């Protein structure tokens, strides 16, 4: 285990004192199997999948129920045994149609909360020989099993490994730098062998010489646990502790902090010989290869203003409201419920009751956070430059803010708005409470649309 002595990455902030994570990181993961799941056909930042089942169909856990419609989406599978009760279409916050497949279990003993111990199969108890598994087998399984990045936008994992670039390093992102979230931390403590076996599979799929498991130094117990497991076998896997600072887990920031390289603007990590995967994705790959289980469940942190903050392993499609109820309900009436973390998550409820909470767990749902809602009033920019000093992407958010307000997206492009990682650090430090992160992200989207229009005209 090594401690990084580098200057980490440019910018960044300290947005918590650690007490937020202590709400949920001390207790073992809880298991919950709902009677009904509502599986969204939109499981990532890409477009929605196409439903591959009909109402009344009997499905089994792991059965394909949704297929990709375009690049950037992945297969979707049934997360429980049961019958398709309904297929409904609703609108998301951007007024896009989202389809849900509603499955009700017909196996009574599978319902309810189960305080089970971690699986005791071979890959959970020790290192597995993967010499007979080919690189092609691993990548094909990733694709067929619907494996996506479980810590971010949910990009299909197999696409990263289909690169023609020479890969030197596989970085396993266990930074979990977002406040309140602790699901990755608990996974490392309870599923160490499964994660490390998954890392070995990633190494083989990439043909890389080394894997580095990267985490912030507020997870020393997990680092020591995994180090003890690695001591049993000589593997090209290193554990590196990084300074606790947000957004340490950003792809470009992680690469800069760990191996001292910079990803050029407009390029991908693979272009400099690096692939990054989330630690939860490593476990999911082990489940896929060794247990033939597609990505049908995940660990999620439910925390904040609830009676009993916890981490759960649940089937994809578990309703958010059920998880809040399992944690004893809200402890504040004036609530704001966020899917994800407080810096990059999406608010889905303001001041309502548990029964008002809609939505269900997706492959990328790392957290369900309840906070005390606050009214924030923007005031004019005072030109302090603090947002520019801490921006991990090296941008000038206050300049992009003004250009976006004036809908000058050509200027936004010149200000490199597309390099924004939407971490929210600029809004966090702004003394004028400017919505810098929101408008910089909007500018990024508009610039990308502008470039697409140019390409269409050029191809004419």
Residue, then its C-alpha position, 0 to 999 in steps of 0.5 A: x500500500x502506497x500513499x501518493x506524495x504527488x500534488x494530487x490534481x489542480x483545484x478541488x475543495x474540502x466539502x465535508x469533515x467526515x461526519x457525513x460518511x460516519x452516518x452509514x459507513x460503520x454498519x454491515x450492508x443490508x439486503x432487501x428483496x422487494x415484492x415488485x420492481x420497476x425497472x427503467x429502460x434508461x439506465x445510463x446517460x445514453x438513450x433508453x433501451x427498447x423493451x423486449x418483453x410483454x405484459x403477462x410474460x413470466x421472467x426469470x432473474x437475469x433474463x434479457x428484458x431491454x436492448x440497446x437502441x444506440x451507442x452508449x446504452x447496454x442490455x437490461x435484465x430482469x432483477x427478480x423472478x416473476x411476472x411482468x405486470x405492467x409496462x408504463x411510460x412517464x416523463x423525466x425532468x427533461x420531459x423525455x419519455x422513460x419506460x418502466x417494466x414492472x415485475x411482481x415476484x411469484x416466489x413468496x420466500x424471496x420477498x422481504x429484508x434478509x440480513x444475509x452474510x456475503x456469498x460464500x462461493x469460490x470467488x468470494x473466498x479466495x483468488x480464482x484461476x482465470x487462465x482459461x478465460x480469454x480476453x474476448x470472453x470477458x469483453x463479450x460477457x461485459x456486453x451481454x451482461x449489461x455491465x456499465x460504469x456504476x460510479x458515474x454516467x453509466x457508460x457501457x464497460x465493454x466499449x472501453x475495452x474494445x479500444x485499439x490503444x495500448x493500455x498500460x494501467x487499469x485504475x480502479x476508482x474507489x475514491x468515493x469522494x462525494x460526501x455522504x456516500x459509503x457504498x463503495x467503502x462497505x463493498x471493499x470491506x465485505x467483498x474484498x476477494x470478489x473485487x480483486x478477482x474482478x480487477x484481475x479480469x479487467x487486467x486481462x481484458x485490457x492487456x495492461x501491465x498493472x492495476x492501481x486501486x485508488x482510494x482516499x485516505x479516509x478509507x484506511x481500513x479498506x486499504x489495509x483489508x485489501x492489502x492483507x488479501x493481496x499479500x497472499x498472492x503476487x499480483x500486479x495490483x497496487x493500492x494507493x491512498x490519496x489525499x481526501x479532497x473533492x473531486x478526487x474521483x473524477x477520471x482526469x483528476x484521478x489520472x493526474x493524482x495517481x500517475x502524473x499524466x494529463x488527458x488532453x482536451x477532447x481525448x479519453x483516458x485510453x488515448x494515454x494508455x489508461x482505463x478507469x473502472x469503478x470498484x463496484x463495477x469490478x465486483x459486478x464483473x466478478x459476479x458476471x464471470x464467476x456466477x453468470x449473473x448479469x448486472x441486476x443488483x447494486x449497493x446503494x447508500x441511503x442516508x442523511x435525514x433518515x432515522x437509520x442511515x444504511x447501505x443496501x444491496x437491492x435488485x435494480x428497480x427497487x422503489x426509492x420509497x421502500x428504501x426510505x421506509x426501511x431506514x425509518x422514514x424522514x426525520x425532517x418535513x422540509x426535505x430535499x431528496x437527492x439521487x446520488x450525492x449532494x454535489x452531483x446528484x439530482x433532486x427528485x422530491x422537495x418537502x413531500x412525504x415518503x409516498x410522494x417519492x417516485x423512481x427506482x434504483x438504476x445501475x448508477x444509483x449510488x445514493x439516496x440522500x435526504x437533506x434539509x431543504x434550503x432556499x438559495x438566492x443568487x446575487x451579482x458576481x463580485x469577481x472574486x475569482x474563487x471559482x476559477x482557482x478551485x476548478x479542477x478542470x482549470x476553467x473560468x466558471x464565472x466567465x462561462x456563466x455570463x456567456x451562457x446567460x447571454x446565450x453566447x455559446x460560441x464564446x462558451x466554446x472558446x472558454x472550453x465549457x466542454x471540459x467541465x466535469x459538472x462536479x459542482x465545486x464552483x457553486x459550492x465556493x461561490x460567495x454570491x450563490x451563483x448557479x455556476x455549475x448548472x449554467x456551465x453544464x448547460x453551456x457544455x450541452x449547448x456547445x456539443x449541440x452546436x458542434x453536431x449542427x456544424x458536422x451535419x452542415x459539413x456532411x451536408 
